Amino acid sequence: MLKKTLILVFFLSVSLHAKSAELAVIEKSLAVMGVPPKALNKAVDYINKNKSKVKNKRYITFINYGKHSNDERLFLVDLVTGEIEKYLVSHGKKSDTDENGLAEEFSNIIGSNQTSLGLYLTATTYYSNKNGVSLILNGLEKSNNNAKVRHIVLHGADYVSPEEIPLGMSEGCPAVERKYTKAIIKKLKGGSLIYSFKEKPKVNLNLPAV
C-alpha cells in the first residue's frame, strides 16, 4: 500500500524533466499501445498546473482517434497501480464520411456531429432513456470548449461492439460498449482528465476481416 501511495504522490508533483521509474514504465506501455510520450506529458503537465481542478487524480484516459474504430483505442490508466485498461470507443459520424472506421475530420462546431480533439475534464453523471448512465465532459481547449453545449458525453451504445465492422458512430460523443459503461464511469467521474488526440500508428493496422 505504501508503494502505491508513493506512486500517486509522485504523479501529483512530477516534473516532465525528471521522470520516475514508475512513469517510465507506464510511458513505455502506452507507447506500445499507440499513445506517444508527448500525449502523456501533456496530460501530466496539465495536472501539475491545475491540481485544484483535477480532483480525481487517480486516473488519466487517452483516446487515439488515429487508430481504426475496431481497435481498442481508449486507454484508461490507473496512476496508483500502473494498470492500463483498453476499450473500444466510437467517433462522430461526420468525422468518418467514408464510413470506413477511420476518423479524418474533427470539429468543435455545434451540430457538426464530429469528434472534438483535446483535453477534457469529467464532471457529474446523469441518466437518459436513450443512452443510460452518461458522464458529462467539459472541454478545456479551443478545439473542444463547446463540448457541454454540444452535449458531448461518455456513454454506452449498442453500436459499439466487436461484431460491428466498422464500429457504429455517434453524434460526436465517445461511446463505449454498454457492458463496460458503468465500470468506466465509476472510475472517471468527478474531475478526471481525458485526452483525445489523433496519432497514426507507426505499424500496419491489423484490421478485422470483413
C-alpha positions as CSV (number, residue, x, y, z in Angstrom):
1,M,0.0,0.0,0.0
2,L,2.9,2.4,0.8
3,K,4.4,1.9,-2.7
4,K,1.0,2.6,-4.4
5,T,0.6,5.8,-2.3
6,L,4.1,7.0,-3.2
7,I,3.4,6.5,-6.9
8,L,0.3,8.6,-6.7
9,V,2.1,11.3,-4.8
10,F,4.8,11.3,-7.5
11,F,2.3,11.9,-10.2
12,L,0.9,14.9,-8.4
13,S,4.3,16.6,-8.3
14,V,6.1,15.1,-11.3
15,S,8.4,17.3,-13.4
16,L,8.3,16.5,-17.0
17,H,12.1,16.7,-17.0
18,A,12.5,14.3,-14.1
19,K,10.5,11.1,-14.7
20,S,10.4,8.3,-12.1
21,A,10.8,4.6,-12.9
22,E,7.0,4.2,-12.5
23,L,6.2,6.8,-15.0
24,A,8.8,5.5,-17.4
25,V,7.1,2.0,-17.3
26,I,3.7,3.5,-18.0
27,E,5.0,5.6,-20.7
28,K,6.6,2.6,-22.4
29,S,3.5,0.6,-22.1
30,L,1.3,3.3,-23.6
31,A,3.7,3.9,-26.4
32,V,3.4,0.3,-27.5
33,M,-0.4,0.7,-27.4
34,G,-0.4,3.8,-29.6
35,V,-0.2,6.6,-27.0
36,P,3.0,8.6,-27.7
37,P,5.1,10.1,-24.8
38,K,4.0,13.6,-25.8
39,A,0.4,12.8,-25.0
40,L,1.3,11.5,-21.6
41,N,3.5,14.6,-21.0
42,K,0.7,16.9,-22.0
43,A,-1.8,15.3,-19.6
44,V,0.7,15.2,-16.6
45,D,1.7,18.8,-17.3
46,Y,-2.0,19.9,-17.1
47,I,-2.4,18.1,-13.8
48,N,0.7,19.7,-12.4
49,K,-0.6,23.2,-13.3
50,N,-4.2,22.6,-12.4
51,K,-4.2,20.4,-9.3
52,S,-7.2,22.1,-7.8
53,K,-9.3,21.5,-10.9
54,V,-8.3,17.8,-11.4
55,K,-10.0,16.4,-8.3
56,N,-9.9,12.8,-9.5
57,K,-6.1,12.4,-9.9
58,R,-6.0,8.6,-9.8
59,Y,-7.0,8.1,-13.5
60,I,-6.0,9.5,-16.8
61,T,-7.7,8.4,-20.0
62,F,-6.3,8.6,-23.6
63,I,-8.2,8.2,-26.8
64,N,-6.2,7.9,-30.0
65,Y,-8.5,8.6,-32.9
66,G,-5.7,7.8,-35.3
67,K,-6.5,4.1,-34.8
68,H,-9.2,2.2,-36.6
69,S,-12.5,2.1,-34.7
70,N,-12.4,-1.6,-34.3
71,D,-9.1,-1.3,-32.5
72,E,-9.2,-0.8,-28.7
73,R,-8.2,2.9,-28.7
74,L,-9.4,4.2,-25.3
75,F,-6.8,3.7,-22.7
76,L,-7.7,4.1,-19.0
77,V,-4.6,4.5,-16.9
78,D,-4.6,3.8,-13.1
79,L,-1.9,6.0,-11.7
80,V,-1.8,4.2,-8.4
81,T,-1.4,0.6,-9.7
82,G,0.0,1.3,-13.2
83,E,-2.7,-0.8,-14.7
84,I,-3.9,0.2,-18.2
85,E,-7.4,-0.9,-19.4
86,K,-8.3,-0.9,-23.2
87,Y,-11.7,-0.3,-24.7
88,L,-13.4,0.2,-28.0
89,V,-14.8,3.8,-28.5
90,S,-16.7,5.4,-31.2
91,H,-16.1,8.6,-33.1
92,G,-18.6,11.1,-34.6
93,K,-20.3,10.0,-37.8
94,K,-19.3,13.2,-39.7
95,S,-15.7,12.6,-38.7
96,D,-15.8,9.5,-40.9
97,T,-17.8,10.4,-44.0
98,D,-16.4,7.4,-45.9
99,E,-17.7,5.1,-43.1
100,N,-14.5,3.0,-43.2
101,G,-13.8,3.2,-39.4
102,L,-11.2,5.9,-39.7
103,A,-11.8,9.4,-38.3
104,E,-10.5,12.0,-40.6
105,E,-12.2,15.3,-39.7
106,F,-12.7,16.9,-36.3
107,S,-14.8,19.9,-35.2
108,N,-15.9,21.9,-32.2
109,I,-18.8,23.4,-34.1
110,I,-22.3,22.8,-32.7
111,G,-24.3,20.4,-34.9
112,S,-21.2,19.2,-36.7
113,N,-21.6,15.6,-35.5
114,Q,-17.9,15.3,-35.4
115,T,-15.5,14.3,-32.7
116,S,-13.5,17.1,-31.0
117,L,-9.9,16.6,-30.0
118,G,-8.2,18.0,-26.9
119,L,-8.2,17.7,-23.1
120,Y,-11.5,17.1,-21.3
121,L,-12.3,17.1,-17.6
122,T,-15.0,14.8,-16.4
123,A,-17.9,16.1,-14.3
124,T,-21.1,14.5,-12.9
125,T,-23.3,11.8,-14.3
126,Y,-26.9,11.7,-15.4
127,Y,-29.3,9.1,-16.8
128,S,-31.2,9.2,-20.1
129,N,-33.6,6.7,-21.6
130,K,-31.6,6.6,-24.8
131,N,-28.1,6.2,-23.5
132,G,-28.4,5.1,-19.9
133,V,-25.9,6.5,-17.4
134,S,-23.7,9.2,-19.0
135,L,-20.7,11.2,-18.0
136,I,-20.6,14.9,-18.6
137,L,-17.4,16.2,-20.2
138,N,-16.0,19.7,-20.1
139,G,-13.7,20.7,-22.9
140,L,-10.6,22.5,-21.8
141,E,-9.2,23.7,-25.1
142,K,-10.3,25.9,-28.0
143,S,-10.7,22.7,-30.0
144,N,-13.3,21.2,-27.7
145,N,-14.7,24.0,-25.4
146,N,-18.2,23.6,-26.9
147,A,-18.4,20.1,-25.5
148,K,-21.0,20.9,-22.9
149,V,-23.2,22.9,-25.3
150,R,-22.9,20.1,-27.8
151,H,-23.9,17.6,-25.1
152,I,-20.7,15.6,-25.7
153,V,-20.7,12.9,-23.0
154,L,-19.2,9.5,-22.4
155,H,-22.0,6.9,-22.7
156,G,-22.7,3.3,-23.7
157,A,-24.1,2.3,-27.0
158,D,-25.3,-0.9,-28.7
159,Y,-23.5,0.1,-31.9
160,V,-20.2,-0.1,-30.1
161,S,-19.4,-3.9,-30.3
162,P,-16.7,-6.0,-31.8
163,E,-19.3,-7.5,-34.1
164,E,-19.9,-4.1,-35.7
165,I,-17.3,-3.7,-38.5
166,P,-16.6,-0.9,-38.8
167,L,-17.8,0.3,-35.4
168,G,-21.0,2.3,-35.3
169,M,-20.7,6.0,-34.9
170,S,-22.1,8.7,-32.6
171,E,-23.1,12.3,-32.9
172,G,-19.6,13.3,-31.6
173,C,-19.6,11.5,-28.2
174,P,-17.0,8.9,-27.2
175,A,-19.4,6.0,-26.8
176,V,-18.2,2.7,-25.3
177,E,-19.6,-0.9,-25.0
178,R,-22.7,-0.9,-22.7
179,K,-21.3,-3.7,-20.6
180,Y,-18.3,-1.6,-19.6
181,T,-20.0,1.8,-19.2
182,K,-20.8,1.8,-15.5
183,A,-17.4,0.5,-14.5
184,I,-15.6,3.1,-16.7
185,I,-17.8,6.0,-15.5
186,K,-17.4,4.9,-11.8
187,K,-13.7,5.4,-12.1
188,L,-13.6,8.6,-14.2
189,K,-16.4,10.7,-12.8
190,G,-15.6,13.7,-10.6
191,G,-12.8,15.5,-12.2
192,S,-10.6,13.0,-14.1
193,L,-8.6,14.0,-17.2
194,I,-9.4,12.6,-20.7
195,Y,-7.1,13.4,-23.6
196,S,-8.5,12.8,-27.1
197,F,-5.9,13.1,-29.9
198,K,-5.0,11.7,-33.3
199,E,-1.7,9.9,-33.8
200,K,-1.5,7.5,-36.7
201,P,0.1,4.1,-35.7
202,K,3.6,3.6,-36.9
203,V,2.8,-0.1,-37.7
204,N,0.3,-1.5,-40.1
205,L,-3.2,-1.6,-38.8
206,N,-4.5,-5.2,-38.2
207,L,-8.0,-4.6,-39.4
208,P,-10.6,-7.2,-38.9
209,A,-11.6,-9.3,-41.9
210,V,-14.9,-8.1,-43.5
